[in-house]
Amino acid sequence: MASGNLGKNNWALFLMILAGIVIGGFIGWLTRDIAFLSWLNFGQSFGLAEPVVLDLGILVLTFGLTIKITIGGIIGVIIGVVIYRLL
């Protein structure tokens, strides 16, 4: 029974980290034009610059992935982990 609870805790941590990334990135995006908070949107993007296209004749598949890590997202992850630890 203990392993079931351990799995739930890992999923809860994953969801808190994911929520922190999304909310922190969104707050960074909202504050991009405010002079004293614009640093929250500072970050780095990496991934595939151009999407990869696979044309199979009757089916066309397009693959692409870009990740942007911002200061707001990092702060959101930290807050998410702290909230997880408090629960």
PyMOL Python script that loads the backbone (N, CA, C, O; Angstrom):
from pymol import cmd

cmd.read_pdbstr("""\
ATOM      1  N   MET A   1       0.807  -1.197   0.000  1.00  0.00           N
ATOM      2  CA  MET A   1       0.000   0.000   0.000  1.00  0.00           C
ATOM      3  C   MET A   1       0.851   1.262   0.000  1.00  0.00           C
ATOM      4  O   MET A   1       0.429   2.304  -0.502  1.00  0.00           O
ATOM      5  N   ALA A   2       2.029   1.165   0.555  1.00  0.00           N
ATOM      6  CA  ALA A   2       2.892   2.343   0.615  1.00  0.00           C
ATOM      7  C   ALA A   2       3.360   2.763  -0.769  1.00  0.00           C
ATOM      8  O   ALA A   2       3.552   3.954  -1.018  1.00  0.00           O
ATOM      9  N   SER A   3       3.550   1.793  -1.688  1.00  0.00           N
ATOM     10  CA  SER A   3       4.012   2.152  -3.023  1.00  0.00           C
ATOM     11  C   SER A   3       2.952   2.926  -3.794  1.00  0.00           C
ATOM     12  O   SER A   3       3.296   3.760  -4.632  1.00  0.00           O
ATOM     13  N   GLY A   4       1.663   2.670  -3.533  1.00  0.00           N
ATOM     14  CA  GLY A   4       0.595   3.420  -4.189  1.00  0.00           C
ATOM     15  C   GLY A   4       0.607   4.875  -3.763  1.00  0.00           C
ATOM     16  O   GLY A   4       0.414   5.773  -4.582  1.00  0.00           O
ATOM     17  N   ASN A   5       0.834   5.105  -2.476  1.00  0.00           N
ATOM     18  CA  ASN A   5       0.908   6.486  -1.979  1.00  0.00           C
ATOM     19  C   ASN A   5       2.131   7.197  -2.523  1.00  0.00           C
ATOM     20  O   ASN A   5       2.083   8.394  -2.805  1.00  0.00           O
ATOM     21  N   LEU A   6       3.224   6.468  -2.671  1.00  0.00           N
ATOM     22  CA  LEU A   6       4.442   7.061  -3.212  1.00  0.00           C
ATOM     23  C   LEU A   6       4.215   7.520  -4.651  1.00  0.00           C
ATOM     24  O   LEU A   6       4.676   8.595  -5.033  1.00  0.00           O
ATOM     25  N   GLY A   7       3.513   6.722  -5.452  1.00  0.00           N
ATOM     26  CA  GLY A   7       3.214   7.095  -6.828  1.00  0.00           C
ATOM     27  C   GLY A   7       2.338   8.334  -6.906  1.00  0.00           C
ATOM     28  O   GLY A   7       2.541   9.199  -7.758  1.00  0.00           O
ATOM     29  N   LYS A   8       1.372   8.411  -6.018  1.00  0.00           N
ATOM     30  CA  LYS A   8       0.498   9.587  -5.997  1.00  0.00           C
ATOM     31  C   LYS A   8       1.292  10.835  -5.637  1.00  0.00           C
ATOM     32  O   LYS A   8       1.048  11.906  -6.192  1.00  0.00           O
ATOM     33  N   ASN A   9       2.237  10.708  -4.717  1.00  0.00           N
ATOM     34  CA  ASN A   9       3.052  11.860  -4.337  1.00  0.00           C
ATOM     35  C   ASN A   9       3.922  12.323  -5.498  1.00  0.00           C
ATOM     36  O   ASN A   9       4.119  13.522  -5.694  1.00  0.00           O
ATOM     37  N   ASN A  10       4.442  11.370  -6.266  1.00  0.00           N
ATOM     38  CA  ASN A  10       5.258  11.751  -7.416  1.00  0.00           C
ATOM     39  C   ASN A  10       4.420  12.467  -8.468  1.00  0.00           C
ATOM     40  O   ASN A  10       4.877  13.439  -9.068  1.00  0.00           O
ATOM     41  N   TRP A  11       3.205  11.995  -8.693  1.00  0.00           N
ATOM     42  CA  TRP A  11       2.330  12.665  -9.659  1.00  0.00           C
ATOM     43  C   TRP A  11       1.931  14.050  -9.164  1.00  0.00           C
ATOM     44  O   TRP A  11       1.849  14.991  -9.953  1.00  0.00           O
ATOM     45  N   ALA A  12       1.687  14.179  -7.880  1.00  0.00           N
ATOM     46  CA  ALA A  12       1.340  15.493  -7.322  1.00  0.00           C
ATOM     47  C   ALA A  12       2.508  16.463  -7.484  1.00  0.00           C
ATOM     48  O   ALA A  12       2.307  17.630  -7.821  1.00  0.00           O
ATOM     49  N   LEU A  13       3.726  15.983  -7.245  1.00  0.00           N
ATOM     50  CA  LEU A  13       4.906  16.835  -7.429  1.00  0.00           C
ATOM     51  C   LEU A  13       5.046  17.244  -8.890  1.00  0.00           C
ATOM     52  O   LEU A  13       5.317  18.407  -9.189  1.00  0.00           O
ATOM     53  N   PHE A  14       4.862  16.290  -9.800  1.00  0.00           N
ATOM     54  CA  PHE A  14       4.938  16.587 -11.229  1.00  0.00           C
ATOM     55  C   PHE A  14       3.917  17.648 -11.628  1.00  0.00           C
ATOM     56  O   PHE A  14       4.236  18.572 -12.377  1.00  0.00           O
ATOM     57  N   LEU A  15       2.690  17.515 -11.128  1.00  0.00           N
ATOM     58  CA  LEU A  15       1.644  18.490 -11.461  1.00  0.00           C
ATOM     59  C   LEU A  15       1.942  19.867 -10.862  1.00  0.00           C
ATOM     60  O   LEU A  15       1.649  20.886 -11.488  1.00  0.00           O
ATOM     61  N   MET A  16       2.513  19.908  -9.675  1.00  0.00           N
ATOM     62  CA  MET A  16       2.866  21.198  -9.065  1.00  0.00           C
ATOM     63  C   MET A  16       3.990  21.872  -9.846  1.00  0.00           C
ATOM     64  O   MET A  16       3.969  23.089 -10.030  1.00  0.00           O
ATOM     65  N   ILE A  17       4.966  21.100 -10.304  1.00  0.00           N
ATOM     66  CA  ILE A  17       6.053  21.666 -11.103  1.00  0.00           C
ATOM     67  C   ILE A  17       5.506  22.170 -12.435  1.00  0.00           C
ATOM     68  O   ILE A  17       5.858  23.263 -12.878  1.00  0.00           O
ATOM     69  N   LEU A  18       4.649  21.379 -13.072  1.00  0.00           N
ATOM     70  CA  LEU A  18       4.060  21.785 -14.343  1.00  0.00           C
ATOM     71  C   LEU A  18       3.219  23.051 -14.183  1.00  0.00           C
ATOM     72  O   LEU A  18       3.295  23.959 -15.010  1.00  0.00           O
ATOM     73  N   ALA A  19       2.422  23.110 -13.123  1.00  0.00           N
ATOM     74  CA  ALA A  19       1.616  24.308 -12.865  1.00  0.00           C
ATOM     75  C   ALA A  19       2.516  25.514 -12.611  1.00  0.00           C
ATOM     76  O   ALA A  19       2.205  26.621 -13.051  1.00  0.00           O
ATOM     77  N   GLY A  20       3.623  25.310 -11.908  1.00  0.00           N
ATOM     78  CA  GLY A  20       4.558  26.409 -11.647  1.00  0.00           C
ATOM     79  C   GLY A  20       5.186  26.940 -12.919  1.00  0.00           C
ATOM     80  O   GLY A  20       5.355  28.149 -13.075  1.00  0.00           O
ATOM     81  N   ILE A  21       5.536  26.033 -13.840  1.00  0.00           N
ATOM     82  CA  ILE A  21       6.109  26.450 -15.120  1.00  0.00           C
ATOM     83  C   ILE A  21       5.101  27.277 -15.912  1.00  0.00           C
ATOM     84  O   ILE A  21       5.428  28.343 -16.432  1.00  0.00           O
ATOM     85  N   VAL A  22       3.877  26.773 -15.997  1.00  0.00           N
ATOM     86  CA  VAL A  22       2.853  27.449 -16.801  1.00  0.00           C
ATOM     87  C   VAL A  22       2.488  28.802 -16.194  1.00  0.00           C
ATOM     88  O   VAL A  22       2.472  29.813 -16.897  1.00  0.00           O
ATOM     89  N   ILE A  23       2.196  28.827 -14.908  1.00  0.00           N
ATOM     90  CA  ILE A  23       1.779  30.081 -14.265  1.00  0.00           C
ATOM     91  C   ILE A  23       2.933  31.084 -14.237  1.00  0.00           C
ATOM     92  O   ILE A  23       2.725  32.269 -14.498  1.00  0.00           O
ATOM     93  N   GLY A  24       4.141  30.625 -13.924  1.00  0.00           N
ATOM     94  CA  GLY A  24       5.301  31.527 -13.910  1.00  0.00           C
ATOM     95  C   GLY A  24       5.597  32.094 -15.287  1.00  0.00           C
ATOM     96  O   GLY A  24       5.892  33.282 -15.418  1.00  0.00           O
ATOM     97  N   GLY A  25       5.520  31.250 -16.323  1.00  0.00           N
ATOM     98  CA  GLY A  25       5.725  31.735 -17.690  1.00  0.00           C
ATOM     99  C   GLY A  25       4.670  32.729 -18.111  1.00  0.00           C
ATOM    100  O   GLY A  25       4.967  33.712 -18.790  1.00  0.00           O
ATOM    101  N   PHE A  26       3.422  32.473 -17.705  1.00  0.00           N
ATOM    102  CA  PHE A  26       2.327  33.390 -18.040  1.00  0.00           C
ATOM    103  C   PHE A  26       2.502  34.733 -17.339  1.00  0.00           C
ATOM    104  O   PHE A  26       2.280  35.782 -17.944  1.00  0.00           O
ATOM    105  N   ILE A  27       2.895  34.709 -16.078  1.00  0.00           N
ATOM    106  CA  ILE A  27       3.134  35.961 -15.357  1.00  0.00           C
ATOM    107  C   ILE A  27       4.305  36.714 -15.982  1.00  0.00           C
ATOM    108  O   ILE A  27       4.262  37.939 -16.092  1.00  0.00           O
ATOM    109  N   GLY A  28       5.348  35.998 -16.391  1.00  0.00           N
ATOM    110  CA  GLY A  28       6.460  36.639 -17.081  1.00  0.00           C
ATOM    111  C   GLY A  28       6.025  37.289 -18.382  1.00  0.00           C
ATOM    112  O   GLY A  28       6.461  38.393 -18.711  1.00  0.00           O
ATOM    113  N   TRP A  29       5.155  36.594 -19.127  1.00  0.00           N
ATOM    114  CA  TRP A  29       4.650  37.140 -20.387  1.00  0.00           C
ATOM    115  C   TRP A  29       3.782  38.371 -20.134  1.00  0.00           C
ATOM    116  O   TRP A  29       3.854  39.341 -20.888  1.00  0.00           O
ATOM    117  N   LEU A  30       2.960  38.343 -19.076  1.00  0.00           N
ATOM    118  CA  LEU A  30       2.107  39.494 -18.757  1.00  0.00           C
ATOM    119  C   LEU A  30       2.922  40.723 -18.350  1.00  0.00           C
ATOM    120  O   LEU A  30       2.516  41.853 -18.623  1.00  0.00           O
ATOM    121  N   THR A  31       4.045  40.514 -17.712  1.00  0.00           N
ATOM    122  CA  THR A  31       4.841  41.638 -17.196  1.00  0.00           C
ATOM    123  C   THR A  31       5.962  42.062 -18.136  1.00  0.00           C
ATOM    124  O   THR A  31       6.837  42.830 -17.735  1.00  0.00           O
ATOM    125  N   ARG A  32       5.957  41.585 -19.369  1.00  0.00           N
ATOM    126  CA  ARG A  32       7.052  41.885 -20.296  1.00  0.00           C
ATOM    127  C   ARG A  32       7.158  43.365 -20.647  1.00  0.00           C
ATOM    128  O   ARG A  32       8.246  43.829 -20.988  1.00  0.00           O
ATOM    129  N   ASP A  33       6.063  44.121 -20.574  1.00  0.00           N
ATOM    130  CA  ASP A  33       6.078  45.543 -20.925  1.00  0.00           C
ATOM    131  C   ASP A  33       6.169  46.459 -19.710  1.00  0.00           C
ATOM    132  O   ASP A  33       6.199  47.680 -19.868  1.00  0.00           O
ATOM    133  N   ILE A  34       6.211  45.907 -18.514  1.00  0.00           N
ATOM    134  CA  ILE A  34       6.337  46.704 -17.296  1.00  0.00           C
ATOM    135  C   ILE A  34       7.829  46.797 -16.969  1.00  0.00           C
ATOM    136  O   ILE A  34       8.494  45.781 -16.770  1.00  0.00           O
ATOM    137  N   ALA A  35       8.339  48.016 -16.919  1.00  0.00           N
ATOM    138  CA  ALA A  35       9.787  48.234 -16.843  1.00  0.00           C
ATOM    139  C   ALA A  35      10.447  47.497 -15.679  1.00  0.00           C
ATOM    140  O   ALA A  35      11.456  46.822 -15.882  1.00  0.00           O
ATOM    141  N   PHE A  36       9.908  47.608 -14.473  1.00  0.00           N
ATOM    142  CA  PHE A  36      10.591  47.026 -13.325  1.00  0.00           C
ATOM    143  C   PHE A  36      10.302  45.535 -13.142  1.00  0.00           C
ATOM    144  O   PHE A  36      10.882  44.909 -12.255  1.00  0.00           O
ATOM    145  N   LEU A  37       9.417  44.951 -13.959  1.00  0.00           N
ATOM    146  CA  LEU A  37       9.131  43.515 -13.887  1.00  0.00           C
ATOM    147  C   LEU A  37       9.478  42.771 -15.180  1.00  0.00           C
ATOM    148  O   LEU A  37       9.235  41.569 -15.285  1.00  0.00           O
ATOM    149  N   SER A  38      10.041  43.474 -16.156  1.00  0.00           N
ATOM    150  CA  SER A  38      10.320  42.842 -17.446  1.00  0.00           C
ATOM    151  C   SER A  38      11.351  41.722 -17.336  1.00  0.00           C
ATOM    152  O   SER A  38      11.411  40.861 -18.214  1.00  0.00           O
ATOM    153  N   TRP A  39      12.160  41.712 -16.282  1.00  0.00           N
ATOM    154  CA  TRP A  39      13.172  40.673 -16.093  1.00  0.00           C
ATOM    155  C   TRP A  39      12.541  39.298 -15.885  1.00  0.00           C
ATOM    156  O   TRP A  39      13.213  38.286 -16.084  1.00  0.00           O
ATOM    157  N   LEU A  40      11.267  39.235 -15.490  1.00  0.00           N
ATOM    158  CA  LEU A  40      10.591  37.947 -15.309  1.00  0.00           C
ATOM    159  C   LEU A  40      10.425  37.194 -16.624  1.00  0.00           C
ATOM    160  O   LEU A  40      10.334  35.966 -16.632  1.00  0.00           O
ATOM    161  N   ASN A  41      10.386  37.930 -17.736  1.00  0.00           N
ATOM    162  CA  ASN A  41      10.216  37.306 -19.047  1.00  0.00           C
ATOM    163  C   ASN A  41      11.553  37.000 -19.719  1.00  0.00           C
ATOM    164  O   ASN A  41      11.571  36.486 -20.837  1.00  0.00           O
ATOM    165  N   PHE A  42      12.651  37.301 -19.071  1.00  0.00           N
ATOM    166  CA  PHE A  42      13.968  37.016 -19.634  1.00  0.00           C
ATOM    167  C   PHE A  42      14.208  35.516 -19.602  1.00  0.00           C
ATOM    168  O   PHE A  42      13.979  34.863 -18.584  1.00  0.00           O
ATOM    169  N   GLY A  43      14.668  34.978 -20.715  1.00  0.00           N
ATOM    170  CA  GLY A  43      14.909  33.538 -20.747  1.00  0.00           C
ATOM    171  C   GLY A  43      15.557  33.097 -22.033  1.00  0.00           C
ATOM    172  O   GLY A  43      16.007  33.912 -22.838  1.00  0.00           O
ATOM    173  N   GLN A  44      15.597  31.799 -22.212  1.00  0.00           N
ATOM    174  CA  GLN A  44      16.245  31.191 -23.362  1.00  0.00           C
ATOM    175  C   GLN A  44      15.299  30.187 -24.001  1.00  0.00           C
ATOM    176  O   GLN A  44      14.636  29.414 -23.309  1.00  0.00           O
ATOM    177  N   SER A  45      15.242  30.206 -25.333  1.00  0.00           N
ATOM    178  CA  SER A  45      14.457  29.225 -26.080  1.00  0.00           C
ATOM    179  C   SER A  45      15.403  28.246 -26.764  1.00  0.00           C
ATOM    180  O   SER A  45      16.458  28.630 -27.269  1.00  0.00           O
ATOM    181  N   PHE A  46      15.009  26.985 -26.771  1.00  0.00           N
ATOM    182  CA  PHE A  46      15.786  25.994 -27.498  1.00  0.00           C
ATOM    183  C   PHE A  46      14.853  24.916 -28.025  1.00  0.00           C
ATOM    184  O   PHE A  46      13.737  24.743 -27.536  1.00  0.00           O
ATOM    185  N   GLY A  47      15.319  24.215 -29.007  1.00  0.00           N
ATOM    186  CA  GLY A  47      14.528  23.157 -29.641  1.00  0.00           C
ATOM    187  C   GLY A  47      14.792  23.146 -31.133  1.00  0.00           C
ATOM    188  O   GLY A  47      15.847  23.585 -31.591  1.00  0.00           O
ATOM    189  N   LEU A  48      13.830  22.643 -31.885  1.00  0.00           N
ATOM    190  CA  LEU A  48      13.950  22.602 -33.340  1.00  0.00           C
ATOM    191  C   LEU A  48      13.592  23.972 -33.912  1.00  0.00           C
ATOM    192  O   LEU A  48      12.480  24.459 -33.710  1.00  0.00           O
ATOM    193  N   ALA A  49      14.524  24.587 -34.620  1.00  0.00           N
ATOM    194  CA  ALA A  49      14.275  25.898 -35.210  1.00  0.00           C
ATOM    195  C   ALA A  49      13.232  25.801 -36.324  1.00  0.00           C
ATOM    196  O   ALA A  49      12.343  26.645 -36.428  1.00  0.00           O
ATOM    197  N   GLU A  50      13.348  24.784 -37.138  1.00  0.00           N
ATOM    198  CA  GLU A  50      12.398  24.538 -38.221  1.00  0.00           C
ATOM    199  C   GLU A  50      11.704  23.203 -37.965  1.00  0.00           C
ATOM    200  O   GLU A  50      12.371  22.229 -37.616  1.00  0.00           O
ATOM    201  N   PRO A  51      10.396  23.132 -38.128  1.00  0.00           N
ATOM    202  CA  PRO A  51       9.729  21.850 -37.936  1.00  0.00           C
ATOM    203  C   PRO A  51      10.180  20.831 -38.981  1.00  0.00           C
ATOM    204  O   PRO A  51      10.483  21.185 -40.120  1.00  0.00           O
ATOM    205  N   VAL A  52      10.217  19.575 -38.579  1.00  0.00           N
ATOM    206  CA  VAL A  52      10.573  18.481 -39.469  1.00  0.00           C
ATOM    207  C   VAL A  52       9.288  17.957 -40.099  1.00  0.00           C
ATOM    208  O   VAL A  52       8.347  17.607 -39.387  1.00  0.00           O
ATOM    209  N   VAL A  53       9.241  17.900 -41.438  1.00  0.00           N
ATOM    210  CA  VAL A  53       8.042  17.464 -42.157  1.00  0.00           C
ATOM    211  C   VAL A  53       8.320  16.116 -42.805  1.00  0.00           C
ATOM    212  O   VAL A  53       9.313  15.939 -43.512  1.00  0.00           O
ATOM    213  N   LEU A  54       7.424  15.170 -42.548  1.00  0.00           N
ATOM    214  CA  LEU A  54       7.504  13.840 -43.142  1.00  0.00           C
ATOM    215  C   LEU A  54       6.289  13.664 -44.045  1.00  0.00           C
ATOM    216  O   LEU A  54       5.167  13.503 -43.564  1.00  0.00           O
ATOM    217  N   ASP A  55       6.521  13.696 -45.368  1.00  0.00           N
ATOM    218  CA  ASP A  55       5.438  13.585 -46.349  1.00  0.00           C
ATOM    219  C   ASP A  55       5.365  12.140 -46.849  1.00  0.00           C
ATOM    220  O   ASP A  55       6.266  11.668 -47.542  1.00  0.00           O
ATOM    221  N   LEU A  56       4.291  11.452 -46.493  1.00  0.00           N
ATOM    222  CA  LEU A  56       4.117  10.053 -46.874  1.00  0.00           C
ATOM    223  C   LEU A  56       3.160   9.884 -48.056  1.00  0.00           C
ATOM    224  O   LEU A  56       2.699   8.773 -48.320  1.00  0.00           O
ATOM    225  N   GLY A  57       2.864  10.938 -48.748  1.00  0.00           N
ATOM    226  CA  GLY A  57       1.963  10.867 -49.896  1.00  0.00           C
ATOM    227  C   GLY A  57       0.521  11.148 -49.506  1.00  0.00           C
ATOM    228  O   GLY A  57      -0.057  12.150 -49.927  1.00  0.00           O
ATOM    229  N   ILE A  58      -0.058  10.272 -48.707  1.00  0.00           N
ATOM    230  CA  ILE A  58      -1.447  10.492 -48.286  1.00  0.00           C
ATOM    231  C   ILE A  58      -1.523  11.085 -46.888  1.00  0.00           C
ATOM    232  O   ILE A  58      -2.590  11.496 -46.433  1.00  0.00           O
ATOM    233  N   LEU A  59      -0.378  11.125 -46.210  1.00  0.00           N
ATOM    234  CA  LEU A  59      -0.326  11.629 -44.844  1.00  0.00           C
ATOM    235  C   LEU A  59       0.924  12.478 -44.687  1.00  0.00           C
ATOM    236  O   LEU A  59       2.021  12.058 -45.056  1.00  0.00           O
ATOM    237  N   VAL A  60       0.755  13.674 -44.138  1.00  0.00           N
ATOM    238  CA  VAL A  60       1.890  14.562 -43.882  1.00  0.00           C
ATOM    239  C   VAL A  60       1.986  14.770 -42.370  1.00  0.00           C
ATOM    240  O   VAL A  60       1.040  15.237 -41.735  1.00  0.00           O
ATOM    241  N   LEU A  61       3.139  14.418 -41.807  1.00  0.00           N
ATOM    242  CA  LEU A  61       3.380  14.592 -40.380  1.00  0.00           C
ATOM    243  C   LEU A  61       4.391  15.715 -40.177  1.00  0.00           C
ATOM    244  O   LEU A  61       5.410  15.780 -40.864  1.00  0.00           O
ATOM    245  N   THR A  62       4.099  16.591 -39.234  1.00  0.00           N
ATOM    246  CA  THR A  62       4.996  17.686 -38.914  1.00  0.00           C
ATOM    247  C   THR A  62       5.401  17.568 -37.451  1.00  0.00           C
ATOM    248  O   THR A  62       4.546  17.510 -36.568  1.00  0.00           O
ATOM    249  N   PHE A  63       6.699  17.532 -37.198  1.00  0.00           N
ATOM    250  CA  PHE A  63       7.220  17.424 -35.849  1.00  0.00           C
ATOM    251  C   PHE A  63       7.969  18.702 -35.496  1.00  0.00           C
ATOM    252  O   PHE A  63       8.768  19.203 -36.288  1.00  0.00           O
ATOM    253  N   GLY A  64       7.706  19.225 -34.304  1.00  0.00           N
ATOM    254  CA  GLY A  64       8.431  20.399 -33.845  1.00  0.00           C
ATOM    255  C   GLY A  64       8.317  20.528 -32.336  1.00  0.00           C
ATOM    256  O   GLY A  64       7.307  20.139 -31.749  1.00  0.00           O
ATOM    257  N   LEU A  65       9.335  21.066 -31.717  1.00  0.00           N
ATOM    258  CA  LEU A  65       9.339  21.263 -30.277  1.00  0.00           C
ATOM    259  C   LEU A  65      10.236  22.447 -29.960  1.00  0.00           C
ATOM    260  O   LEU A  65      11.398  22.484 -30.364  1.00  0.00           O
ATOM    261  N   THR A  66       9.692  23.412 -29.235  1.00  0.00           N
ATOM    262  CA  THR A  66      10.463  24.543 -28.756  1.00  0.00           C
ATOM    263  C   THR A  66      10.129  24.750 -27.290  1.00  0.00           C
ATOM    264  O   THR A  66       8.957  24.769 -26.913  1.00  0.00           O
ATOM    265  N   ILE A  67      11.138  24.903 -26.476  1.00  0.00           N
ATOM    266  CA  ILE A  67      10.958  25.114 -25.047  1.00  0.00           C
ATOM    267  C   ILE A  67      11.572  26.469 -24.694  1.00  0.00           C
ATOM    268  O   ILE A  67      12.698  26.774 -25.088  1.00  0.00           O
ATOM    269  N   LYS A  68      10.816  27.275 -23.947  1.00  0.00           N
ATOM    270  CA  LYS A  68      11.328  28.562 -23.490  1.00  0.00           C
ATOM    271  C   LYS A  68      11.349  28.551 -21.970  1.00  0.00           C
ATOM    272  O   LYS A  68      10.310  28.426 -21.321  1.00  0.00           O
ATOM    273  N   ILE A  69      12.540  28.683 -21.416  1.00  0.00           N
ATOM    274  CA  ILE A  69      12.701  28.742 -19.970  1.00  0.00           C
ATOM    275  C   ILE A  69      12.903  30.204 -19.594  1.00  0.00           C
ATOM    276  O   ILE A  69      13.815  30.861 -20.097  1.00  0.00           O
ATOM    277  N   THR A  70      12.045  30.712 -18.703  1.00  0.00           N
ATOM    278  CA  THR A  70      12.142  32.104 -18.270  1.00  0.00           C
ATOM    279  C   THR A  70      12.379  32.163 -16.766  1.00  0.00           C
ATOM    280  O   THR A  70      12.217  31.174 -16.052  1.00  0.00           O
ATOM    281  N   ILE A  71      12.765  33.339 -16.310  1.00  0.00           N
ATOM    282  CA  ILE A  71      12.960  33.556 -14.876  1.00  0.00           C
ATOM    283  C   ILE A  71      11.641  33.342 -14.139  1.00  0.00           C
ATOM    284  O   ILE A  71      11.621  32.747 -13.061  1.00  0.00           O
ATOM    285  N   GLY A  72      10.549  33.821 -14.711  1.00  0.00           N
ATOM    286  CA  GLY A  72       9.230  33.618 -14.098  1.00  0.00           C
ATOM    287  C   GLY A  72       8.889  32.145 -13.968  1.00  0.00           C
ATOM    288  O   GLY A  72       8.328  31.729 -12.954  1.00  0.00           O
ATOM    289  N   GLY A  73       9.216  31.353 -14.974  1.00  0.00           N
ATOM    290  CA  GLY A  73       8.968  29.915 -14.925  1.00  0.00           C
ATOM    291  C   GLY A  73       9.797  29.232 -13.849  1.00  0.00           C
ATOM    292  O   GLY A  73       9.308  28.337 -13.159  1.00  0.00           O
ATOM    293  N   ILE A  74      11.042  29.647 -13.704  1.00  0.00           N
ATOM    294  CA  ILE A  74      11.910  29.069 -12.668  1.00  0.00           C
ATOM    295  C   ILE A  74      11.388  29.412 -11.278  1.00  0.00           C
ATOM    296  O   ILE A  74      11.369  28.561 -10.388  1.00  0.00           O
ATOM    297  N   ILE A  75      10.962  30.665 -11.095  1.00  0.00           N
ATOM    298  CA  ILE A  75      10.387  31.064  -9.810  1.00  0.00           C
ATOM    299  C   ILE A  75       9.102  30.279  -9.555  1.00  0.00           C
ATOM    300  O   ILE A  75       8.843  29.865  -8.425  1.00  0.00           O
ATOM    301  N   GLY A  76       8.298  30.073 -10.595  1.00  0.00           N
ATOM    302  CA  GLY A  76       7.073  29.288 -10.454  1.00  0.00           C
ATOM    303  C   GLY A  76       7.348  27.857 -10.040  1.00  0.00           C
ATOM    304  O   GLY A  76       6.614  27.303  -9.221  1.00  0.00           O
ATOM    305  N   VAL A  77       8.399  27.239 -10.592  1.00  0.00           N
ATOM    306  CA  VAL A  77       8.776  25.873 -10.209  1.00  0.00           C
ATOM    307  C   VAL A  77       9.179  25.835  -8.737  1.00  0.00           C
ATOM    308  O   VAL A  77       8.780  24.931  -8.002  1.00  0.00           O
ATOM    309  N   ILE A  78       9.967  26.815  -8.313  1.00  0.00           N
ATOM    310  CA  ILE A  78      10.408  26.855  -6.919  1.00  0.00           C
ATOM    311  C   ILE A  78       9.215  27.001  -5.987  1.00  0.00           C
ATOM    312  O   ILE A  78       9.140  26.320  -4.965  1.00  0.00           O
ATOM    313  N   ILE A  79       8.284  27.879  -6.330  1.00  0.00           N
ATOM    314  CA  ILE A  79       7.088  28.055  -5.501  1.00  0.00           C
ATOM    315  C   ILE A  79       6.243  26.785  -5.498  1.00  0.00           C
ATOM    316  O   ILE A  79       5.700  26.412  -4.458  1.00  0.00           O
ATOM    317  N   GLY A  80       6.124  26.114  -6.645  1.00  0.00           N
ATOM    318  CA  GLY A  80       5.381  24.865  -6.711  1.00  0.00           C
ATOM    319  C   GLY A  80       5.969  23.784  -5.825  1.00  0.00           C
ATOM    320  O   GLY A  80       5.230  23.059  -5.160  1.00  0.00           O
ATOM    321  N   VAL A  81       7.297  23.666  -5.805  1.00  0.00           N
ATOM    322  CA  VAL A  81       7.958  22.668  -4.957  1.00  0.00           C
ATOM    323  C   VAL A  81       7.777  23.021  -3.482  1.00  0.00           C
ATOM    324  O   VAL A  81       7.558  22.133  -2.658  1.00  0.00           O
ATOM    325  N   VAL A  82       7.865  24.296  -3.145  1.00  0.00           N
ATOM    326  CA  VAL A  82       7.666  24.714  -1.747  1.00  0.00           C
ATOM    327  C   VAL A  82       6.238  24.402  -1.310  1.00  0.00           C
ATOM    328  O   VAL A  82       6.028  23.897  -0.207  1.00  0.00           O
ATOM    329  N   ILE A  83       5.255  24.694  -2.157  1.00  0.00           N
ATOM    330  CA  ILE A  83       3.858  24.384  -1.801  1.00  0.00           C
ATOM    331  C   ILE A  83       3.665  22.881  -1.658  1.00  0.00           C
ATOM    332  O   ILE A  83       2.958  22.434  -0.755  1.00  0.00           O
ATOM    333  N   TYR A  84       4.281  22.098  -2.528  1.00  0.00           N
ATOM    334  CA  TYR A  84       4.189  20.637  -2.435  1.00  0.00           C
ATOM    335  C   TYR A  84       4.754  20.146  -1.105  1.00  0.00           C
ATOM    336  O   TYR A  84       4.170  19.272  -0.463  1.00  0.00           O
ATOM    337  N   ARG A  85       5.879  20.702  -0.697  1.00  0.00           N
ATOM    338  CA  ARG A  85       6.497  20.288   0.568  1.00  0.00           C
ATOM    339  C   ARG A  85       5.627  20.660   1.764  1.00  0.00           C
ATOM    340  O   ARG A  85       5.596  19.938   2.760  1.00  0.00           O
ATOM    341  N   LEU A  86       4.914  21.797   1.666  1.00  0.00           N
ATOM    342  CA  LEU A  86       4.059  22.229   2.780  1.00  0.00           C
ATOM    343  C   LEU A  86       2.797  21.383   2.887  1.00  0.00           C
ATOM    344  O   LEU A  86       2.218  21.268   3.967  1.00  0.00           O
ATOM    345  N   LEU A  87       2.365  20.789   1.776  1.00  0.00           N
ATOM    346  CA  LEU A  87       1.154  19.950   1.824  1.00  0.00           C
ATOM    347  C   LEU A  87       1.517  18.625   2.311  1.00  0.00           C
ATOM    348  O   LEU A  87       0.656  17.754   2.433  1.00  0.00           O
TER     349      LEU A  87
END
""", "prot")
cmd.dss("prot")
cmd.show_as("cartoon", "prot")
cmd.util.cbc("prot")
cmd.orient("prot")
